[in-house]
């Protein structure tokens, strides 16, 4: 079914982006500041809300939890499309929820991120929306 394939493709794109983001959060320097002094300053500064963490630890935690959210979306929607397609495609709530999630990520991508995640999310959103339309029209 075309609709299933498109939703699975969308979900896998987001899952892969989440996995890559999680990897880069803990391995290598891709999510570290180019200026080492910035990382040092972040490691020595506390956010206004608490002194129980530093800006650097919060940065790492935010990146990791952001990755987990993307991975959760990818796993759930791929599973639903593959094994619970009837439930997914007949639930306006689940379909709209997925679209709202992707739209929110897309807005964030255009506002704050760079081309790779933004373009990946745009492609995933297009696949998702086309999959939803295909399910409605079939």
C-alpha positions in Angstrom: 0.0 0.0 0.0 1.4 3.4 -1.1 0.1 5.2 2.0 1.9 2.7 4.4 5.1 3.0 2.5 5.1 6.8 2.6 4.3 6.9 6.3 7.1 4.3 7.0 9.5 6.3 4.9 8.6 9.5 6.8 9.0 7.7 10.2 12.4 6.2 9.2 13.7 9.6 8.1 12.9 11.0 11.5 14.2 7.9 13.3 17.5 8.2 11.4 17.8 11.9 12.1 17.2 11.2 15.8 19.8 8.4 15.8 22.4 10.6 14.1 21.7 13.4 16.5 22.0 11.1 19.5 25.3 9.8 18.2 26.7 13.3 17.6 25.5 14.4 21.0 27.9 12.0 22.7 30.6 11.2 20.0 32.8 13.6 18.3 32.7 17.4 18.0 29.8 18.0 15.6 27.5 19.4 18.4 30.3 21.1 20.3 31.1 24.8 19.9 33.9 25.5 17.5 35.3 27.9 20.1 36.5 25.9 23.1 36.1 28.9 25.3 32.4 28.8 24.7 32.2 25.2 25.9 34.3 26.1 29.0 32.0 29.0 29.8 28.9 26.8 29.4 30.5 24.2 31.7 31.1 26.9 34.3 27.7 28.7 34.0 24.4 27.8 35.5 21.0 28.5 34.0 18.8 31.0 35.8 16.4 28.3 36.9 18.9 26.3 39.0 22.5 25.8 40.1 22.1 22.0 40.1 23.3 21.8 36.5 25.5 23.8 34.1 24.5 25.1 30.7 26.8 22.5 29.1 25.2 19.6 31.0 21.8 21.0 30.1 22.8 21.4 26.4 23.9 17.7 26.3 20.7 16.6 28.0 18.5 18.7 25.8 20.2 17.3 22.7 19.8 13.7 24.0 16.2 14.1 24.9 15.4 15.9 21.6 17.0 12.8 19.8 14.9 10.4 21.9 11.7 12.3 20.9 12.5 12.0 17.2 13.4 8.3 17.6 10.1 7.7 19.5 8.1 9.3 16.8 10.0 7.2 14.1 9.5 4.0 16.0 5.9 4.5 16.8 4.7 5.7 13.4 6.7 3.1 11.5 5.2 0.4 13.8 1.7 1.7 13.4 2.1 2.0 9.6 3.5 -1.5 9.3 1.5 -3.5 11.9 -1.5 -1.4 12.8 -2.3 0.4 9.6 -6.1 0.1 10.1 -5.8 1.8 13.5 -3.4 4.5 12.2 -5.2 5.4 9.0 -8.7 5.4 10.5 -7.7 7.6 13.4 -7.9 11.3 12.6 -6.3 11.9 15.9 -3.2 9.8 15.3 -2.8 11.1 11.7 -3.2 14.7 12.8 -0.8 14.2 15.8 1.9 13.0 13.5 1.4 15.9 11.1 1.4 18.4 14.0 4.6 16.9 15.3 6.3 17.1 12.0 5.0 20.6 11.4 6.4 21.7 14.7 9.8 20.2 13.9 9.7 21.9 10.5 9.0 25.3 12.0 11.9 24.8 14.5 14.1 23.6 11.6 13.5 26.7 9.6 13.9 29.0 12.6 16.8 27.5 14.4 18.5 24.6 12.6 20.7 24.1 9.6 20.0 22.5 6.2 20.5 18.8 6.8 17.9 18.3 9.6 15.6 20.9 8.0 15.6 19.3 4.6 15.2 15.8 6.1 12.2 17.0 8.1 10.8 18.7 5.1 11.1 15.4 3.1 9.6 13.4 6.0 6.7 15.9 6.2 6.1 15.7 2.5 6.1 11.8 2.6 3.8 11.9 5.6 1.3 14.3 4.1 1.3 12.5 0.8 0.8 9.2 2.7 -2.2 10.6 4.5 -3.7 11.9 1.3 -3.1 8.6 -0.4 -4.9 6.8 2.5 -7.9 9.2 2.3 -8.1 8.8 -1.5 -7.8 5.0 -1.6 
